[in-house]
Amino acid sequence: MDLECHIEAYPPPAIVWTKDDIQLANNQHYSISHFATADEYTDSTLRVITIEKRQYGDYVCKATNRFGEAEARVNLFETIIPVCPPACGQAYFAGAEDVAATSFALVGILAALLFAR
């Protein structure tokens, strides 16, 4: 599961991901990456490596620079209805057990900061 945060800010911001007010770091459950796509644009991705009940909940992407801060919140939750990305094509599920055990979501977040004028 990838949670994405698209940030427009200059100077480039410090970016922090949290869950339940606890800052996340790279470990066996999460992988965080940041990519500068232009001078004022940064994309940050939080990959939730293990999807377990304790990973469900509110995630916050917070971006801060000397001109301000902004944050965006997204709720990761379990669904019994599978959501297949376009690459899946036609999916076939043999029975209700397969559907109930499937959990997939795609989430986007947008945060914007103040710019030096």
Sequence and secondary structure as in RCSB ss.txt:
>XXXX:A:sequence
MDLECHIEAYPPPAIVWTKDDIQLANNQHYSISHFATADEYTDSTLRVITIEKRQYGDYVCKATNRFGEAEARVN
LFETIIPVCPPACGQAYFAGAEDVAATSFALVGILAALLFAR
>XXXX:A:secstr
 EEEEEEEEES  EEEEEETTEE  SSSSEEEEEEEEETTEEEEEEEE S  GGG EEEEEEEEETTEEEEEEEE
E   SS    GGG S   SSHHHHHH     EEEEEEEEE  
